[in-house]
């Protein structure tokens, strides 16, 4: 109130205080529809009101997160679900659901049945269909500006698919094992980050013929202090999750080595923040 603290310092202190006091909301619950494990969630970015979930049983559910009852305690209701009786239901586990970045009229889903489906939210019908023969689909991520989703599969190859034509436009090669995580940069529309079971995180420019911009190194190039197996790897295990910060300046990665690392997306340096 007195204005004695620097605004940036005050904001950082308040944010840290709130993060350390995070806990589950005791007044909000979500209606239980899935009969098995939930693999993926996505909240639409336009209103932040609707949430999609995909389960290991192949079922997709849409929830309304708004408190329509106006009571302090409430349950978020399911508006509809793509159940086992639906003609277009995925045959196997749903690995990814994602809203179209610009409106809630469309969303995509991918599954271990080797398909990527584009859904019309209003009619709940499939409007587009990509059959990725011989690949189990682990992850997809729609670009915020381009109309291309990126597909990570059991193969070490990453496919760029065109939603309009329903075909793969080109393939990025560089990983040695399955690609488990992908994310488009919100700052540069043609830059993509991928994480693999080989422990590596790669940054790509999809406009370039060579594609790969850099491979992130957890030791920042100090190979003398690292074993040969760990050199040029982001984690000492599988990289099974990554995402950019909202401003695109940093990239956060997680791995099966029980570590979470924060990277400078411009320089590719490990910031050495300890989580």
C-alpha positions as a printed Julia matrix, in Angstrom:
275×3 Matrix{Float64}:
   0.0     0.0     0.0
   2.88    2.36    0.73
   4.5     1.54   -2.6
   7.85    0.72   -0.98
   8.31   -2.59   -2.83
   9.33   -2.83   -6.45
   6.24   -3.97   -8.45
   8.07   -6.92  -10.01
   9.37   -8.11   -6.65
   5.94   -7.75   -5.05
   4.28   -9.65   -7.9
   6.83  -12.46   -7.63
   6.41  -12.73   -3.86
   2.62  -12.8    -4.09
   2.69  -15.41   -6.87
   5.06  -17.6    -4.85
   2.83  -17.31   -1.79
  -0.24  -18.38   -3.76
   1.54  -21.31   -5.42
   2.74  -22.65   -2.06
  -0.84  -22.54   -0.76
  -2.48  -24.35   -3.68
  -4.98  -27.05   -2.73
  -7.93  -28.86   -4.24
 -11.15  -26.86   -4.4
 -13.45  -28.26   -1.71
 -16.53  -26.67   -3.3
 -16.17  -27.97   -6.83
 -16.45  -31.51   -8.14
 -16.8   -33.08  -11.6
 -19.52  -35.53  -12.54
 -18.1   -39.04  -12.87
 -18.74  -40.52  -16.3
 -15.6   -42.47  -17.14
 -15.5   -46.04  -15.95
 -11.72  -46.31  -16.27
  -8.6   -44.16  -16.21
  -8.61  -40.61  -17.64
  -5.62  -39.99  -19.91
  -6.14  -36.44  -21.16
  -7.94  -33.17  -20.37
  -8.27  -29.89  -22.25
 -10.09  -26.65  -21.35
 -11.1   -24.49  -24.31
  -9.1   -21.25  -24.52
 -11.9   -18.93  -25.69
 -14.14  -18.76  -22.59
 -12.42  -21.24  -20.29
 -15.84  -22.78  -19.66
 -15.86  -26.19  -21.38
 -13.54  -29.11  -20.66
 -12.9   -32.27  -22.68
 -11.69  -35.54  -21.21
 -10.53  -38.75  -22.87
 -10.35  -42.13  -21.17
  -8.57  -45.43  -21.55
 -11.96  -46.96  -22.45
 -12.13  -44.82  -25.63
 -14.86  -42.55  -24.2
 -14.78  -38.74  -24.66
 -16.78  -36.46  -22.33
 -17.56  -32.72  -22.53
 -18.1   -30.87  -19.22
 -19.54  -27.44  -18.45
 -17.36  -25.87  -15.73
 -19.65  -22.88  -15.08
 -21.53  -22.78  -11.8
 -25.1   -22.64  -13.08
 -26.63  -23.35   -9.65
 -24.99  -20.23   -8.15
 -24.44  -22.22   -4.95
 -21.03  -22.22   -3.23
 -20.72  -25.98   -3.66
 -21.55  -27.55   -7.01
 -20.73  -30.35   -9.44
 -19.61  -29.65  -13.0
 -22.09  -31.49  -15.23
 -21.31  -33.51  -18.32
 -23.1   -32.07  -21.36
 -22.55  -35.13  -23.54
 -20.24  -38.07  -24.07
 -19.01  -40.16  -26.98
 -19.76  -43.52  -25.4
 -19.18  -47.08  -26.52
 -22.48  -47.08  -28.41
 -21.51  -44.06  -30.56
 -20.82  -45.07  -34.18
 -17.59  -43.03  -34.32
 -16.18  -43.93  -30.89
 -12.48  -44.77  -30.72
 -11.91  -48.5   -30.47
  -9.01  -48.18  -28.03
  -7.64  -45.78  -25.44
  -7.95  -42.03  -26.17
  -4.52  -40.47  -25.66
  -5.19  -36.82  -26.54
  -8.16  -34.45  -26.84
  -7.68  -30.83  -27.87
  -9.95  -27.9   -28.67
  -9.52  -26.01  -31.92
  -7.55  -22.91  -30.8
  -9.97  -20.3   -32.2
 -13.47  -21.47  -31.21
 -15.36  -24.27  -29.5
 -17.04  -25.56  -32.65
 -14.39  -28.19  -33.28
 -12.03  -30.46  -31.36
  -9.65  -33.29  -32.17
  -8.91  -36.65  -30.58
  -6.25  -39.29  -31.08
  -6.16  -42.89  -30.01
  -4.23  -46.14  -29.87
  -6.54  -47.31  -32.68
  -4.09  -45.39  -34.95
  -6.56  -42.63  -35.85
  -6.85  -38.87  -35.44
 -10.43  -37.59  -35.6
 -11.78  -34.05  -36.06
 -15.16  -33.57  -34.36
 -17.99  -31.08  -34.87
 -18.93  -30.09  -31.31
 -22.52  -29.13  -32.16
 -23.5   -32.33  -33.98
 -20.97  -34.65  -32.3
 -20.09  -36.1   -35.69
 -16.66  -36.76  -37.16
 -15.85  -34.17  -39.87
 -12.31  -35.3   -40.57
 -10.4   -38.52  -40.21
  -6.7   -39.35  -40.42
  -5.68  -43.0   -40.5
  -2.09  -43.32  -39.33
  -1.4   -46.88  -40.39
   1.18  -48.8   -38.34
   1.53  -46.01  -35.73
   0.15  -45.83  -32.21
  -0.68  -42.15  -31.63
   0.61  -40.9   -28.28
   0.07  -37.15  -28.61
  -1.25  -34.42  -30.93
  -1.0   -30.64  -30.68
  -2.83  -28.14  -32.89
  -0.94  -25.03  -33.93
  -2.55  -21.78  -32.74
  -2.05  -20.06  -36.11
  -1.49  -22.8   -38.67
  -4.09  -25.42  -39.52
  -1.6   -28.22  -38.91
  -1.66  -30.6   -35.96
   1.57  -32.25  -34.95
   1.39  -35.97  -34.28
   3.73  -37.91  -31.99
   3.68  -41.68  -32.44
   5.3   -44.9   -31.34
   7.61  -44.37  -34.28
  10.52  -41.93  -33.73
   9.16  -39.88  -36.62
   6.93  -36.82  -36.12
   4.23  -36.13  -38.72
   2.82  -32.76  -39.77
  -0.78  -33.27  -40.93
  -3.0   -30.92  -42.93
  -6.58  -30.84  -41.57
  -7.95  -29.63  -44.91
  -6.55  -32.39  -47.07
  -6.45  -35.07  -44.37
  -2.95  -36.11  -45.33
   0.56  -35.89  -43.91
   2.48  -32.95  -45.41
   5.95  -33.93  -44.2
   7.82  -35.85  -41.52
  10.47  -34.74  -39.02
  13.18  -37.29  -38.28
  15.8   -37.15  -35.54
  14.57  -39.01  -32.48
  15.6   -42.63  -31.95
  12.58  -43.78  -29.93
   8.86  -43.02  -29.61
   7.81  -39.35  -29.5
   5.73  -38.89  -26.34
   5.22  -35.1   -26.16
   4.87  -32.24  -28.66
   4.09  -28.55  -28.29
   3.94  -25.6   -30.7
   5.59  -22.38  -29.58
   3.06  -19.59  -28.85
   5.74  -17.04  -29.77
   6.98  -18.39  -33.11
   4.3   -20.11  -35.18
   6.67  -22.43  -37.05
   8.7   -23.62  -34.05
   7.88  -26.94  -32.42
   9.27  -28.77  -29.38
   9.24  -32.56  -29.17
  10.11  -34.93  -26.34
  10.97  -38.59  -26.79
  11.54  -41.85  -24.97
  15.21  -41.44  -25.92
  15.47  -38.7   -23.25
  15.94  -35.92  -25.78
  14.01  -32.69  -26.4
  14.38  -31.18  -29.86
  13.33  -27.8   -31.23
  12.25  -27.69  -34.88
  11.55  -25.05  -37.52
   9.07  -26.72  -39.88
   9.98  -24.32  -42.71
  13.56  -25.58  -42.9
  14.59  -28.63  -44.9
  16.82  -29.91  -42.1
  14.09  -29.13  -39.57
  15.94  -29.51  -36.26
  17.13  -26.25  -34.71
  18.73  -27.7   -31.58
  18.75  -30.53  -29.07
  18.45  -29.43  -25.43
  21.27  -30.51  -23.12
  20.63  -30.73  -19.37
  24.36  -30.05  -18.73
  24.49  -26.97  -21.02
  27.34  -28.42  -23.04
  29.58  -29.32  -20.1
  30.14  -32.87  -21.32
  33.2   -33.32  -19.15
  30.92  -33.4   -16.11
  28.41  -35.76  -17.68
  28.51  -39.38  -18.68
  28.56  -40.13  -22.39
  25.06  -41.62  -22.12
  23.62  -38.43  -20.65
  25.28  -36.01  -23.09
  22.81  -34.0   -25.21
  19.83  -35.37  -23.31
  17.21  -33.32  -21.49
  16.37  -36.06  -18.96
  17.92  -39.3   -17.7
  14.81  -41.16  -18.78
  11.81  -40.73  -21.03
  10.52  -37.21  -21.71
   6.77  -37.67  -21.25
   5.57  -34.08  -21.04
   6.46  -30.55  -22.13
   4.79  -27.17  -22.54
   5.7   -23.58  -23.29
   4.98  -20.72  -20.93
   2.23  -18.4   -22.21
   4.78  -15.86  -23.48
   6.81  -18.55  -25.25
  10.05  -17.47  -23.58
  10.52  -20.66  -21.58
   9.88  -24.37  -22.05
   9.02  -26.72  -19.19
   9.78  -30.44  -19.51
   9.12  -33.45  -17.28
  10.62  -36.93  -17.42
  10.56  -40.36  -15.86
  13.74  -39.43  -13.99
  11.41  -37.6   -11.55
  12.74  -34.24  -12.71
  11.1   -31.1   -14.07
  13.33  -28.67  -15.96
  12.85  -25.12  -17.2
  14.62  -24.06  -20.41
  15.28  -20.74  -22.12
  13.5   -21.32  -25.43
  15.69  -18.81  -27.3
  19.13  -20.06  -26.22
  18.17  -23.64  -25.33
  19.93  -23.34  -21.97
  18.85  -25.23  -18.87
  17.99  -22.47  -16.38
  18.88  -24.86  -13.51
  15.73  -23.95  -11.58
  15.23  -26.57   -8.87
  11.71  -27.98   -8.59
